[in-house]
Amino acid sequence: MNEFERMRRRAEMVKKQFPQGTRIELVSMNDPYSPVPSGMRGTVDCVDDIGTIFPTWDNGRSLGLVYGEDSFRKLTPEELEEERLAAEQAQQPDMGMQI
């Protein structure tokens, strides 16, 4: 298998593993000037033809991840549920205490 075919297969695997809308969390990025801190969460927008993952980070940045170089993970179903509940709670009006 030539290098092009190897990269194509890896990109297809990454696209299947991280489809659009997947929530991820950055563990570390192999970039000393990274505007994305460890622990930042984001949502995958797309994966390009060489397997670079392009998320929109919750801090508004859009720096891509290099699969195999940068360290990140998918959020668990429990974490996704926590996020959903937090977002739902944030949209509820604060009734406060009435006297």
C-alpha positions in Angstrom: 0.0 0.0 0.0 1.4 3.4 -1.0 1.5 6.4 1.3 -1.5 8.1 -0.4 -3.7 5.0 0.1 -2.6 4.7 3.8 -3.5 8.4 4.4 -6.8 8.0 2.6 -7.8 5.0 4.7 -6.8 6.8 7.9 -8.8 9.8 6.9 -11.9 7.7 6.2 -11.5 6.0 9.6 -11.2 9.4 11.4 -14.3 10.6 9.5 -16.3 7.6 10.8 -15.0 7.9 14.3 -15.6 11.7 14.6 -18.6 12.6 12.4 -20.0 16.2 12.3 -21.6 17.1 15.6 -19.3 14.9 17.8 -18.4 16.6 21.1 -14.8 16.3 22.0 -12.4 17.5 24.7 -8.8 18.6 24.2 -6.3 16.8 26.3 -3.2 18.5 24.8 -2.1 20.0 21.6 1.3 19.7 20.0 1.5 23.4 19.4 3.3 25.8 21.8 1.2 28.7 20.5 -2.2 27.0 20.7 -5.1 29.3 21.5 -7.0 26.3 22.7 -6.2 25.3 26.4 -6.3 21.7 27.6 -9.7 20.8 28.9 -11.5 22.9 26.3 -14.5 21.2 24.7 -15.7 21.6 21.1 -18.0 20.3 18.4 -16.6 18.6 15.2 -17.5 20.5 12.1 -15.7 18.3 9.6 -12.7 16.1 8.9 -10.7 16.9 5.8 -9.3 14.4 3.3 -6.0 13.9 5.2 -7.8 13.3 8.6 -7.4 16.7 10.2 -10.4 17.3 12.6 -11.8 20.8 12.5 -13.9 21.5 15.6 -15.5 24.8 16.7 -14.1 25.1 20.2 -16.4 26.4 23.0 -14.0 29.4 23.4 -14.8 30.4 19.8 -11.6 29.2 18.2 -11.5 26.9 15.2 -8.0 25.4 15.3 -7.8 21.9 13.8 -6.6 18.8 15.4 -4.0 16.5 13.8 -5.0 12.9 14.5 -2.1 11.0 16.0 -0.3 14.2 17.0 -2.8 16.1 19.2 -4.5 14.4 22.2 -8.2 14.6 22.5 -11.2 12.4 23.3 -14.9 12.0 22.7 -17.2 13.0 25.5 -19.0 10.2 27.2 -22.8 9.8 27.1 -22.8 10.9 30.8 -20.8 14.1 30.0 -23.1 14.8 27.0 -26.1 14.5 29.4 -24.5 16.8 31.9 -23.9 19.4 29.2 -27.5 19.1 28.0 -28.9 19.5 31.5 -26.6 22.5 32.2 -27.7 24.2 28.9 -31.4 23.5 29.8 -30.9 24.9 33.3 -29.2 28.0 31.9 -32.2 28.7 29.7 -34.6 28.5 32.7 -35.6 31.9 34.1 -34.3 32.6 37.6 -37.4 32.7 39.8 -35.4 33.6 42.9 -37.0 33.8 46.3 -40.3 35.6 46.5 -41.3 37.2 49.8 
